[in-house]
Amino acid sequence: MTRGPHHTAARQAAEGFTAAVCRAEGGCGAADGRVLEALRGATRRMPFGLLVATGCLGQHLHCPHHEGNQVPRAGHRVVVQPCTRDRTPLGPALAFGPLTDPEQAAALATWLAEGLHQGRRPPRRLLAVRPSRHSGQ
């Protein structure tokens, strides 16, 4: 039985990633700068890592600053897309955060630099979870 190209790509190990970090003014961007520094370090260690600063990711992640919520200081939200060296996406993008302290960012950075290309799962405690539409009703 011949397998299609999608089977090959799904089994291919991630050699890099694109990480989008929210830098919204007064929102995620107000979080501790040491968190971003840990992510920058992981990106420098990965030959095919790319760190992108972006605006609000509130349409994609639950964010206490999105749509008028008033939380004084949030952590960074990060979306990571594992990819091949030619930047072909591998599997779904993963959402992390809020990352509020350097230890959390260091754990994510370690996974990006070491665990991602080895096929290990990311630290569960760092994954972002979007609240159910039924919560609070």
KESENU-426611 format. One record per atom (N, C-alpha, C): residue in one letter; y, z, x. Coordinates in nm, 4 decimals. Example, Ala and Ser with C-alpha at 12.3 -4.5 7.8 and 13.67 -1.06 7.14 Angstrom:
// residues 2
  res         v         w         u
    A   -0.5690    0.7800    1.3190
    A   -0.4500    0.7800    1.2300
    A   -0.3300    0.7800    1.3200
    S   -0.2250    0.7080    1.2850
    S   -0.1060    0.7140    1.3670
    S    0.0030    0.7870    1.2900
END
This chain:
// residues 137
  res         v         w         u
    M   -0.1176    0.0000    0.0842
    M    0.0000    0.0000    0.0000
    M    0.1245    0.0000    0.0891
    T    0.2160   -0.0880    0.0616
    T    0.3387   -0.0990    0.1398
    T    0.4445   -0.0081    0.0800
    R    0.5137    0.0613    0.1662
    R    0.6208    0.1501    0.1204
    R    0.7544    0.0811    0.1396
    G    0.8446    0.1049    0.0454
    G    0.9780    0.0452    0.0516
    G    1.0646    0.1151    0.1540
    P    1.1821    0.0592    0.1839
    P    1.2722    0.1176    0.2831
    P    1.3219    0.2561    0.2457
    H    1.3274    0.2881    0.1163
    H    1.3758    0.4212    0.0779
    H    1.2798    0.5306    0.1226
    H    1.1497    0.5004    0.1317
    H    1.0543    0.5991    0.1810
    H    1.0772    0.6274    0.3287
    T    1.1068    0.5240    0.4059
    T    1.1318    0.5406    0.5486
    T    1.2574    0.6244    0.5723
    A    1.3649    0.5930    0.5007
    A    1.4904    0.6664    0.5188
    A    1.4747    0.8127    0.4799
    A    1.3972    0.8392    0.3752
    A    1.3806    0.9773    0.3302
    A    1.3080    1.0611    0.4347
    R    1.2193    0.9988    0.5118
    R    1.1426    1.0717    0.6127
    R    1.2129    1.0758    0.7476
    Q    1.3153    0.9983    0.7644
    Q    1.3867    0.9924    0.8918
    Q    1.4647    1.1220    0.9125
    A    1.4591    1.1736    1.0333
    A    1.5300    1.2983    1.0643
    A    1.6802    1.2734    1.0748
    A    1.7565    1.3710    1.0292
    A    1.9019    1.3626    1.0403
    A    1.9417    1.3766    1.1866
    E    2.0210    1.2837    1.2331
    E    2.0722    1.2908    1.3698
    E    2.2177    1.3351    1.3716
    G    2.2786    1.3355    1.2555
    G    2.4182    1.3741    1.2474
    G    2.4531    1.4208    1.1077
    F    2.5808    1.4390    1.0858
    F    2.6297    1.4837    0.9556
    F    2.7766    1.4483    0.9426
    T    2.8220    1.4434    0.8199
    T    2.9637    1.4409    0.7884
    T    2.9888    1.5670    0.7081
    A    3.0821    1.6490    0.7531
    A    3.1170    1.7726    0.6835
    A    3.2614    1.7617    0.6354
    A    3.2812    1.7714    0.5053
    A    3.4150    1.7699    0.4463
    A    3.4541    1.9149    0.4175
    V    3.5671    1.9569    0.4728
    V    3.6152    2.0945    0.4584
    V    3.7444    2.0929    0.3778
    C    3.7473    2.1735    0.2730
    C    3.8673    2.1827    0.1902
    C    3.9813    2.2461    0.2703
    R    4.0951    2.1796    0.2694
    R    4.2157    2.2327    0.3359
    R    4.3318    2.2364    0.2371
    A    4.3015    2.2590    0.1093
    A    4.4045    2.2619    0.0063
    A    4.5058    2.3719    0.0359
    E    4.6299    2.3382    0.0252
    E    4.7394    2.4314    0.0510
    E    4.7297    2.5526   -0.0408
    G    4.7252    2.6730    0.0164
    G    4.7224    2.7951   -0.0620
    G    4.5867    2.8268   -0.1231
    G    4.4903    2.7390   -0.1074
    G    4.3560    2.7623   -0.1618
    G    4.2616    2.7884   -0.0477
    C    4.1637    2.7017   -0.0344
    C    4.0666    2.7174    0.0743
    C    4.1365    2.7146    0.2097
    G    4.2407    2.6373    0.2211
    G    4.3134    2.6251    0.3462
    G    4.3768    2.7546    0.3920
    A    4.3864    2.8528    0.3012
    A    4.4459    2.9815    0.3375
    A    4.3439    3.0762    0.3995
    A    4.2188    3.0339    0.4070
    A    4.1127    3.1212    0.4599
    A    4.1273    3.1386    0.6107
    D    4.0535    3.2327    0.6634
    D    4.0542    3.2686    0.8048
    D    4.0313    3.1460    0.8948
    G    4.1219    3.1205    0.9871
    G    4.1128    3.0064    1.0779
    G    3.9925    3.0103    1.1698
    R    3.9383    3.1296    1.1945
    R    3.8198    3.1403    1.2804
    R    3.6981    3.0745    1.2167
    V    3.6987    3.0660    1.0835
    V    3.5899    2.9988    1.0130
    V    3.5885    2.8513    1.0511
    L    3.7050    2.7890    1.0481
    L    3.7145    2.6468    1.0849
    L    3.6782    2.6239    1.2305
    E    3.7149    2.7140    1.3166
    E    3.6861    2.6968    1.4596
    E    3.5362    2.6912    1.4858
    A    3.4582    2.7717    1.4159
    A    3.3121    2.7681    1.4317
    A    3.2573    2.6319    1.3886
    L    3.3109    2.5752    1.2814
    L    3.2661    2.4431    1.2358
    L    3.3081    2.3335    1.3332
    R    3.4263    2.3474    1.3895
    R    3.4704    2.2507    1.4912
    R    3.3773    2.2531    1.6123
    G    3.3357    2.3729    1.6536
    G    3.2456    2.3866    1.7671
    G    3.1115    2.3196    1.7414
    A    3.0571    2.3359    1.6200
    A    2.9296    2.2716    1.5855
    A    2.9435    2.1207    1.5881
    T    3.0560    2.0713    1.5410
    T    3.0793    1.9269    1.5391
    T    3.0882    1.8727    1.6815
    R    3.1513    1.9459    1.7701
    R    3.1614    1.9013    1.9104
    R    3.0243    1.8958    1.9787
    R    2.9340    1.9862    1.9384
    R    2.7999    1.9897    1.9998
    R    2.7076    1.8799    1.9482
    M    2.7384    1.8223    1.8343
    M    2.6533    1.7193    1.7754
    M    2.7124    1.5818    1.8056
    P    2.6395    1.4971    1.8787
    P    2.6929    1.3649    1.9116
    P    2.7293    1.2812    1.7885
    F    2.6614    1.3052    1.6766
    F    2.6879    1.2267    1.5567
    F    2.7386    1.3131    1.4425
    G    2.8076    1.4216    1.4772
    G    2.8696    1.5084    1.3783
    G    3.0131    1.4653    1.3546
    L    3.0575    1.4736    1.2306
    L    3.1941    1.4359    1.1951
    L    3.2486    1.5415    1.0997
    L    3.3620    1.5999    1.1338
    L    3.4273    1.7005    1.0515
    L    3.5522    1.6376    0.9910
    V    3.5631    1.6430    0.8597
    V    3.6744    1.5814    0.7881
    V    3.7483    1.6894    0.7115
    A    3.8794    1.6998    0.7316
    A    3.9625    1.7897    0.6516
    A    4.0065    1.7117    0.5286
    T    3.9905    1.7733    0.4119
    T    4.0200    1.7039    0.2877
    T    4.1014    1.7922    0.1952
    G    4.1447    1.7360    0.0864
    G    4.2124    1.8126   -0.0166
    G    4.1120    1.8910   -0.0978
    C    4.1546    1.9392   -0.2118
    C    4.0716    2.0252   -0.2966
    C    3.9397    1.9573   -0.3352
    L    3.8327    2.0310   -0.3154
    L    3.6995    1.9846   -0.3547
    L    3.6588    2.0445   -0.4894
    G    3.7561    2.0972   -0.5625
    G    3.7296    2.1671   -0.6880
    G    3.6603    2.0842   -0.7938
    Q    3.6716    1.9517   -0.7870
    Q    3.6005    1.8683   -0.8831
    Q    3.4514    1.8637   -0.8517
    H    3.4144    1.8993   -0.7289
    H    3.2754    1.8913   -0.6860
    H    3.2110    2.0286   -0.6674
    L    3.2925    2.1294   -0.6439
    L    3.2437    2.2646   -0.6198
    L    3.3197    2.3613   -0.7084
    H    3.2559    2.4708   -0.7446
    H    3.3296    2.5739   -0.8164
    H    3.4342    2.6306   -0.7208
    C    3.5570    2.6321   -0.7631
    C    3.6646    2.6813   -0.6780
    C    3.7560    2.7715   -0.7602
    P    3.7826    2.8928   -0.7139
    P    3.8688    2.9830   -0.7897
    P    4.0140    2.9359   -0.7966
    H    4.0513    2.8359   -0.7167
    H    4.1886    2.7851   -0.7191
    H    4.2032    2.6615   -0.8062
    H    4.0918    2.6023   -0.8456
    H    4.0958    2.4786   -0.9229
    H    4.1290    2.5087   -1.0689
    E    4.2064    2.4225   -1.1304
    E    4.2415    2.4295   -1.2717
    E    4.3064    2.5614   -1.3112
    G    4.3976    2.6092   -1.2268
    G    4.4799    2.7228   -1.2642
    G    4.4222    2.8607   -1.2415
    N    4.3036    2.8709   -1.1868
    N    4.2512    3.0041   -1.1561
    N    4.3399    3.0688   -1.0499
    Q    4.3547    3.1972   -1.0531
    Q    4.4465    3.2658   -0.9627
    Q    4.3743    3.3687   -0.8759
    V    4.3063    3.3250   -0.7748
    V    4.2411    3.4142   -0.6792
    V    4.3225    3.4076   -0.5510
    P    4.3684    3.5214   -0.4961
    P    4.4643    3.5197   -0.3865
    P    4.4165    3.4566   -0.2559
    R    4.2911    3.4713   -0.2182
    R    4.2485    3.4177   -0.0892
    R    4.1006    3.3837   -0.0957
    A    4.0729    3.2556   -0.0936
    A    3.9340    3.2110   -0.1019
    A    3.8835    3.1741    0.0369
    G    3.7544    3.1603    0.0481
    G    3.6971    3.1100    0.1721
    G    3.6905    2.9586    0.1686
    H    3.6530    2.9018    0.2806
    H    3.6411    2.7560    0.2886
    H    3.5204    2.7069    0.2117
    R    3.5367    2.5942    0.1435
    R    3.4259    2.5225    0.0819
    R    3.3975    2.4036    0.1719
    V    3.2687    2.3747    0.1917
    V    3.2282    2.2675    0.2821
    V    3.1185    2.1864    0.2137
    V    3.1297    2.0543    0.2196
    V    3.0245    1.9658    0.1715
    V    2.9707    1.8915    0.2936
    V    2.8383    1.8978    0.3139
    V    2.7746    1.8360    0.4308
    V    2.6807    1.7254    0.3837
    Q    2.6981    1.6069    0.4415
    Q    2.6092    1.4945    0.4154
    Q    2.5299    1.4657    0.5422
    P    2.3997    1.5003    0.5462
    P    2.3176    1.4636    0.6620
    P    2.3097    1.3107    0.6716
    C    2.3042    1.2594    0.7945
    C    2.3006    1.1142    0.8120
    C    2.2291    1.0758    0.9418
    T    2.2060    0.9458    0.9546
    T    2.1486    0.8895    1.0768
    T    2.2615    0.8657    1.1755
    R    2.2275    0.8192    1.2939
    R    2.3332    0.7948    1.3929
    R    2.4256    0.6804    1.3524
    D    2.3785    0.5898    1.2649
    D    2.4683    0.4832    1.2175
    D    2.5401    0.5230    1.0879
    R    2.5363    0.6534    1.0541
    R    2.6054    0.7165    0.9413
    R    2.5440    0.6836    0.8057
    T    2.4186    0.6381    0.8039
    T    2.3487    0.6159    0.6778
    T    2.3131    0.7529    0.6189
    P    2.3553    0.7811    0.4952
    P    2.3257    0.9106    0.4346
    P    2.1754    0.9328    0.4196
    L    2.1337    1.0559    0.4396
    L    1.9944    1.0963    0.4211
    L    1.9891    1.2064    0.3166
    G    1.9391    1.1763    0.2003
    G    1.9265    1.2767    0.0957
    G    2.0605    1.3148    0.0361
    P    2.0571    1.4163   -0.0496
    P    2.1802    1.4589   -0.1170
    P    2.2726    1.5368   -0.0234
    A    2.4008    1.5351   -0.0581
    A    2.4973    1.6182    0.0136
    A    2.4730    1.7638   -0.0272
    L    2.5042    1.8555    0.0630
    L    2.4852    1.9987    0.0394
    L    2.6204    2.0675    0.0345
    A    2.6379    2.1577   -0.0594
    A    2.7637    2.2300   -0.0753
    A    2.7476    2.3727   -0.0254
    F    2.8456    2.4182    0.0526
    F    2.8449    2.5525    0.1099
    F    2.9742    2.6244    0.0750
    G    2.9646    2.7554    0.0662
    G    3.0847    2.8349    0.0512
    G    3.0855    2.9183   -0.0752
    P    3.1863    2.9999   -0.0850
    P    3.2972    3.0110    0.0086
    P    3.2565    3.0831    0.1374
    L    3.3032    3.0294    0.2487
    L    3.2825    3.0926    0.3788
    L    3.4066    3.1764    0.4063
    T    3.3884    3.3080    0.4093
    T    3.5043    3.3971    0.4200
    T    3.5169    3.4667    0.5543
    D    3.4108    3.4634    0.6358
    D    3.4239    3.5288    0.7658
    D    3.3558    3.4458    0.8739
    P    3.3919    3.4687    0.9985
    P    3.3392    3.3889    1.1094
    P    3.1867    3.3947    1.1235
    E    3.1245    3.5052    1.0814
    E    2.9784    3.5145    1.0920
    E    2.9100    3.4135    1.0005
    Q    2.9646    3.3951    0.8804
    Q    2.9100    3.2949    0.7888
    Q    2.9257    3.1551    0.8480
    A    3.0418    3.1269    0.9021
    A    3.0672    2.9956    0.9628
    A    2.9768    2.9741    1.0834
    A    2.9529    3.0796    1.1614
    A    2.8646    3.0681    1.2775
    A    2.7220    3.0348    1.2332
    A    2.6758    3.0953    1.1227
    A    2.5418    3.0656    1.0713
    A    2.5327    2.9195    1.0259
    L    2.6360    2.8704    0.9584
    L    2.6372    2.7298    0.9174
    L    2.6446    2.6385    1.0394
    A    2.7271    2.6743    1.1363
    A    2.7409    2.5944    1.2585
    A    2.6090    2.5871    1.3348
    T    2.5370    2.6978    1.3419
    T    2.4072    2.6997    1.4092
    T    2.3097    2.6069    1.3380
    W    2.3094    2.6122    1.2058
    W    2.2200    2.5237    1.1305
    W    2.2579    2.3769    1.1534
    L    2.3868    2.3467    1.1516
    L    2.4304    2.2084    1.1740
    L    2.3891    2.1585    1.3125
    A    2.4063    2.2441    1.4135
    A    2.3799    2.2033    1.5521
    A    2.2316    2.2058    1.5884
    E    2.1524    2.2918    1.5227
    E    2.0123    2.3074    1.5621
    E    1.9135    2.2796    1.4491
    G    1.9369    2.3355    1.3330
    G    1.8389    2.3290    1.2251
    G    1.8357    2.2003    1.1467
    L    1.9502    2.1368    1.1289
    L    1.9575    2.0163    1.0481
    L    1.8672    1.9064    1.1014
    H    1.8792    1.8757    1.2294
    H    1.7994    1.7652    1.2849
    H    1.6524    1.8020    1.3020
    Q    1.6194    1.9306    1.2899
    Q    1.4794    1.9741    1.2960
    Q    1.4170    1.9816    1.1568
    G    1.4962    1.9473    1.0558
    G    1.4451    1.9467    0.9195
    G    1.4381    2.0831    0.8540
    R    1.5019    2.1840    0.9153
    R    1.5024    2.3176    0.8554
    R    1.6000    2.3228    0.7386
    R    1.5695    2.4079    0.6448
    R    1.6599    2.4270    0.5313
    R    1.7808    2.5085    0.5756
    P    1.8941    2.4869    0.5113
    P    2.0134    2.5655    0.5472
    P    1.9991    2.7098    0.5006
    P    2.0777    2.7994    0.5595
    P    2.0753    2.9395    0.5141
    P    2.1131    2.9473    0.3664
    R    2.0229    2.9963    0.2863
    R    2.0410    3.0008    0.1401
    R    2.1664    3.0789    0.0995
    R    2.1972    3.1851    0.1728
    R    2.3118    3.2697    0.1366
    R    2.4450    3.1967    0.1505
    L    2.4454    3.0827    0.2203
    L    2.5690    3.0080    0.2408
    L    2.5896    2.8959    0.1400
    L    2.4844    2.8612    0.0659
    L    2.4945    2.7508   -0.0288
    L    2.5879    2.7865   -0.1434
    A    2.6686    2.6903   -0.1834
    A    2.7592    2.7102   -0.2966
    A    2.6800    2.6892   -0.4249
    V    2.7045    2.7734   -0.5212
    V    2.6388    2.7605   -0.6497
    V    2.7460    2.7441   -0.7552
    R    2.7359    2.6363   -0.8300
    R    2.8315    2.6135   -0.9378
    R    2.7862    2.6953   -1.0587
    P    2.8751    2.7769   -1.1142
    P    2.8368    2.8588   -1.2292
    P    2.7904    2.7718   -1.3448
    S    2.6979    2.8242   -1.4231
    S    2.6490    2.7545   -1.5409
    S    2.7619    2.7395   -1.6414
    R    2.7592    2.6314   -1.7153
    R    2.8594    2.6130   -1.8207
    R    2.8457    2.7207   -1.9277
    H    2.7276    2.7823   -1.9349
    H    2.7029    2.8832   -2.0362
    H    2.7398    3.0236   -1.9910
    S    2.7697    3.0424   -1.8616
    S    2.8046    3.1765   -1.8140
    S    2.9394    3.2165   -1.8718
    G    2.9482    3.3379   -1.9139
    G    3.0738    3.3885   -1.9682
    G    3.0937    3.3539   -2.1147
    Q    2.9956    3.2895   -2.1779
    Q    3.0104    3.2549   -2.3197
    Q    2.9347    3.3509   -2.4055
END
